[in-house]
């Protein structure tokens, strides 16, 4: 109980101390600078936007040594994440306000929607905005819980600039160092007209796992391979800004990133211990796992300023390919070889996931003189995806046909291409009814058509299963209404009711072969194999009351809100014990809670921010199977922490006329949650965890050197059990965890 109360105990007295310190601070204390956001598709002051938003500016990202998703995600109230999918690269999903699962949180890089499993390198980022609550009107169907936006720096045709950054660090349980380097060059080509911006980055993170295996198959002498799970992330971007005239600007860009890793970064648990403290992967063979995740984003932005507003066109093409390998020797041996009296055989499953997406959005945001303002737009996306896993033993196994009933040495193969087409039209209209009251209404019309077909075959299936081409079309409207009232120049209250939506889809049919027991397991849920081929959309209504306030001559801001979410027809992915999964619509749920965020500058050079979030997300109606459903009324929604809290303190001071000290200490807390990746009927508890990071830097005009410490308490967090590409070995869950304690040094240089 003490750990569950930790967030409030840490934040409540801290808020009182900050208010007292500010009241006693000298008159020349720094004010909090204006924070600009574009959450509503127009440039606005954060404190004037009636949306619950957490932001990270470029200076804060640098001072906190933010490099990847986990570095900032744990500092957002009521944001949770976990590995809900198979493999490593494509498994992460994001939940906001208790709305969990894939496609529930929008993820944007500038104007482009991307898969929420993506982790773009935090290099040359102007700011990060995390919007809580459904954003379906402006951001589409998959923003039902909220939206995460990464906004990059744009080319500047008026000034040359360059920046370089390099770092060296060491992580616990590793045998090699980590090193990182990145650089940015902004090059004006034609003054006021044309500029080129170039970004490059390279990051090698040492593996903190060791693979242990018999030197000879079945022998007692063991060999080890260290540096397992090592990853190399590299890439860059080229963007061009062409200011055709005072009204028209064109910005093409190409951005590429690739990540290669020589192992899967999962700790081995036991049947009863889900703590990720074991960094040794004990296996039957020296079978290298890992893979690669490569993606490229091509985009073209056009901005045209008119007397009545701005016309924006955003065109993008996203190309991604994930290739991953997983050692399945233990699983195959347990299910096939050991029962037949055969010796284990080295076996590996390989999965290939290509994804191609074209997106076009055209919108107009008004800048009218009267009380009316509006945003109108049209949207179209076309997504083509495919997943192709194949599981084979590495050597021919005599007698396999007799054991499996399937000819040859193929255990499992699947090929399943799919296509999603999504046209939409959207708009928001606001009316300034009085000098203090503004009313807003919005809606988004959509039509989503999914088509898919494919085949499955191999010993695990028992025969060739063919899903003929199927399609699912869904048409609807996402509405939103809102009112905000300006109490005075420093305080605003608002109320919002908005609908969120997630489309349905088509998935491979669970095979009807009885070899692994799939039909019997489905029957226990009251389902047949034919009912596992398609699932429907789910939706929710979010009701919210909030306030944004500034105090003490804008040296303190306090933003707070409460919400209630009614979620119906929930999509739930269920992994059967036979190793196959399907998605069904599982009843209803509610989520209620609130967020509080405080930002203060009590003394010159001292900047303090913090937040706390609480979300109570529970099932209110059982899904398919009724009493046999894995989700029953009162059960917690999976992958949702109850409490989240964070505090960040940055202090900077001049040591002399040229030298400055810049220091930061950041703490984040994520409460416990439930993970049902591998056993939805007995969801595993993910224990709460806390992370502590620090950075101490010395800055000299244009240069900076800093000591950086991440996860200083060496917390091994359970971020969820991995679902595995094939099937979890009974008694050996694989646990996703964070990087152990890491200490390093970094240098930065800027040139103008």
FENZI-V260282 format. One line per field, one symbol per residue. ss: DSSP state (a for helix, b for strand, c for the rest). phi: phi as a letter, one per 30 degrees, with the letter a starting at -180 (. if undefined). psi: psi as a letter, one per 30 degrees, with the letter a starting at -180 (. if undefined). A space follows every 50 residues. Layout:
ss = ???
phi = ???
psi = ???
This chain:
ss = caaaaaaaaaaaaaaaaaaaaaaccccccccccccbbccccccbbaaacc cbbbbbbaaaaaacccccaaaaacccccbbbbbccccccccbbbbbccbc ccccbbbbbccbbcccccccccccbbbbbbbbcccaaaaccccccbbbbb bbccccccccbbbbbbbbbbbccccccbbbbbbbbbbbbbcccbbbbbbb bbbbbcccbbbbbbcccccccbbbbbbbccbbbbbbbbbbbbbccccbbb bbbbbbbbbbbccccbbbcccccccccccbbbcccccccbbbbbbbbbbb bbbbbbccbbbbbbbbbbbbbbbbbbbcaaaaaaaaacccccccccbbbb bbbbbbbbbbbbbbbbcccccbbbbbbbbbbbbbbbbbbbbbbcccccca aaaacccccbbbbbbbbbbbbbbbbbbbbbbbccccbbbbbbbbbbbbbb bbbbbbbcccccccbbbbbbbbbbbbbbbbbbbbbbbbccbbbbbbbbbb bbccbbcccccccccccaaaaaacccccaaaacbbccbbbbbbbbbbbbb bccccbbbbbbbbbbbbbccbbbbbcccccbbbbbccbbbbbbbbbbbbb cccccbbbbbbbbbbbbbbbbccccaaacccccccbccccccbbbbbbbb bbbbccccbbbbbbbbbbbbccbbbccccaaacbbbccbbbbbbbbbbbb ccbbbbbbbbcccccccccbbccccccccccccbbbcccccbbbbbbbbb bc
phi = .ddddeedddcedddddddddddcdddcddddddccbbeciadbdedccd bdbcbbdddddddchdbbeddcddcceicbaadccdicdccdbccbhicc jdicbdbbchccdbedddbdddbhcdabccccjebddccjdccdclbcbc ccdcecdcadaabbbbbbbbceiccbdcbbaaabbcbdcbeibbbcbbbb abbccddccbcbaddbeidcdccbbcidjdbbcbllbbbbcbddadccbb bdabbbbbbcbcacdbddcbdbbcddcccccdbdbdcdcjlabbbbccbb cbbbdbeclbcbcbbbbcbbbcbbbbdceddddddcdedcicdebdbbcc bcbdbbbcbbbbbbcdbddddcbabbabbbbbccbabbdbcbddbdcdid eddcibdicddabbbbdbbbcbdabbabbbbddbdccbcbbaabcbbccc baalbbakddcjadcccdebbbcbbabccababbbddadcbbbbbbbbcc bbddabbedddcddecidedddddcibcdddcdbbcdbaacccbbbbbbb bhhicbbbcbabbbbccbhedbdccdddjcbabbccibabbblabbbbbb bdbeicbbbaabbbbccbdcbdcejhddddcbejddddicddcbaabbbc bbaddadbcbcbbbbbbbbbddaccbdcbddbdddcddbbbbbbbbbccc eibabbcbbbhddhdcdddkdddidcaddeibdccdbcddebbabbbbbb bb
psi = eeeffeeeeeeefeeeeeeeeeegllfgkklklkjklhegglklkefgjh kjkkljleeeeefghkflefffefgjkgkllljfalaeegfklkkkhgjl lkgfkkjkjcgkklkffkikkikhkelkkjkklkhfeffafghffakkkk klklkjgfkkllkkkklklkkkglgllkkkkllkkjjkekkgekkkkkkk lkkjkkkglkkklkekkflfkklkklhkgkkjklaalkkkkjjeafekkk jlkkkkkkkkkglkikkkalffjgkifjgkjklflijkaaaljklkjklj kkkjklffakkkkjklkkkkkkkkkkjgeeeeeefeeefgglkkkkkkkk kkjkkkkkkkkklkklilfafkllkklkkkkjkklkkikkjklflkjkge eeefgkkagkekkkjiklkkkjllkllkkkkieaffkkkkklljkljkkk kllalkllefeflkkkjlkllkkkkakjlkkkkkkjeafgkkllkkkkkl kklaaklkkklgkfeggeeeeeefggllefggfkllllllkkkkklkkkk lhhhfkkjkllllkkjklhkkkkkjlffflllkljiblllkkalkkkkkk iflkfkkklllkkkkjjlkfklbkfcffkfjlkfkkklgjkekkllkkkk kklkeaffkkkjlkkkkkkkallkkhefiffikkkjlllkkkllkjlkkk jflkkkkkkkhfghkjkjglkkfkedkkkkfikkkkllklkkkaklkkkk k.
